[in-house]
Amino acid sequence: MWNNIFRFFNTIIYLKPIQLFYLFFYRMKNLFYYKKKFNSKYKFNGFINWHDQIFSLKSYNRNLSFNFLNISKHFSNKIDWNFSEHGKLWVYNLNYFDFLNQQEISAETGVKLIKDYVKNKKNLKDGREPYPISLRGINWIKFLSKNKIKNSSINTILHNDYSLLNNNLEYHLLGNHLLENAFSLLFGAYYFKNCKFYNKSKKLLILELEEQILSDGGHFELSPMYHQIIFSRLLDCIYLIKLNPLWQKDDLLSFLENKASYMNSWLYNITYKNGNIPMVNDSTFNIAHKSEKLFSYAKHLNIKYNEIPLSSSGYRKISNDTYELFLDIGNIGPNYQPGHSHSDTFNFELIKNSKPVFVDSGISTYEKNKKRQIERSTCSHNTVEIGGENQTDVWGGFRVAKRANITKLEEKSNFIEASHNGYVSQGYIHTRSFLWEKKEIILIDKISKSTSNTAKAFFHLHSSLAKPLVSGKNVILKSLEMYIEFESASKIYIEEYQLSKGFNKSSLAFKIVVIFDQILKTKIKL
């Protein structure tokens, strides 16, 4: 009991006062708020100009068949917009309406789906939450405008949703949720020529982007996938303003363009030559638009590319003709919203000749279950676990209590060394150094005192690689003509694990587990 109280205290202590206020305020209000009927008056002044530059991933396959998160569902007679059998994120995706802007859908089909949704509006549950309202609003506005569909009942529901959103912004969560609210309000403002929506959106966009986009251009939740999502939305807002210049004239466009140039630089810096991103924190495949598409979109909008070195995001990437080495030497973040963070300090990925070797195991679920707990844990990343405990106390699906913090960092031209205090309660400080040459990478792990051989270093191999061969203190990867030497290892063995290939999709792979006491020197021969 006391452990749970201590964990809960170490979780909420990092929250901002505004989060605590709105957590209480919305819980008191929701009983009445979600039942409230908005019949706000609006004046429709014509469509916005809109032409898709990138399309949504295909998720609607005609005849009421949908596929989200690699799970398909066919509704035989009518769509259940509250369908919950595949989890909350699946029904969220159903309510986002991303499928309206996939390349293959017709205007007739899209209108039919919207009208079905409108018909069932009074029975909606998850779709009435601010986040799905935000994403759905953007998708409806894009679809209605590019197809020149004027329908008073649809527009009434859309305007009522924006009134609901404007009065229920996600201040209790902040982070990417509040930013998505702001992006959507900008679309609602332009569509309905609504100054109230515009002023709220502009204020939030400036405040949140100033905080959420770090000095090196990374999004502060430190998930490359969410960075792609936020960057895509930012580009859409820039495009919206450029296509519709006659309504508002102020400095918002130049502000957004400047932030986009920073985000563009960061994404260039962390994207591998094969086009993929590191699967760190809550990142997985086939959710966000690929970097290549986003770079093309940014170029179309004349977004400047600034060469800004990786720094404040805590990530580094070393690249040469043979390999790419991605490192995590930063704190989790942000402190008050670490829901997408993992217990992965000093994690790394290694790509050789554009083929993945050591990888982050990624995520395959957002359900609050054992699998998500494992995927966020230290043992699922290429770092060191001591005594079977996590460096950072991840729990409850999206919660974080005690955190590992960087206590020392030294960087040179081909060398990085850092220490973290994630195990200080057990009396340990973990220090890891990386030294890289053209054909060799050396990792040195030092624990501040003896662990009695309870320290484990994990090295997760990509699923395309065969089971490696252990020979003494060496591990051989035959297909890559590589071998790894582990000096001072007490024991080396190979375990199977499930590598995420997307939500609800994984494949069998192998990881190297090295038990050691206080010092482990790892030489990766390339």
Secondary structure, DSSP 8 states (H G I E B T S, - for coil): -HHHHHHHHHHHTTS-HHHHHHHHHHHHHHHHHTT-----------------SS-B---B-STTEEEETTEEEE-SSS--TT--TT-HHHHHHHHHTGGGGBTT--HHHHHHHHHHHHHTGGG-SGGGSHHHHHHHHHHHHHHHHHTT---HHHHHHHHHHHHHHHTS--TTT-HHHHHHHHHHHHHHHHHHT-HHHHHHHHHHHHHHHHHHB-TTS-BTT--HHHHHHHHHHHHHHHHHHHH-TTS--SSHHHHHHHHHHHHHHHHHHHS-TTS-----SS--SSSS--HHHHHHHHHHTT-------S-TTSEEEEE-SSEEEEEE-S--S-TT--TT--S-TT-EEEEETTEEEE--------SSSHHHHHHHSGGGSSSEEETTB-SS-EETTTEE-S---EEEEEEETTEEEEEE-TTGGGT--EEEEEEE-SSEEEEEEEESS--SS-EEEEEEB-TTS---EEETTEEEEGGGTEEEEEET-SEEEEEEEEEEEETTEEEEEEEEEEEESSEEEEEEE-
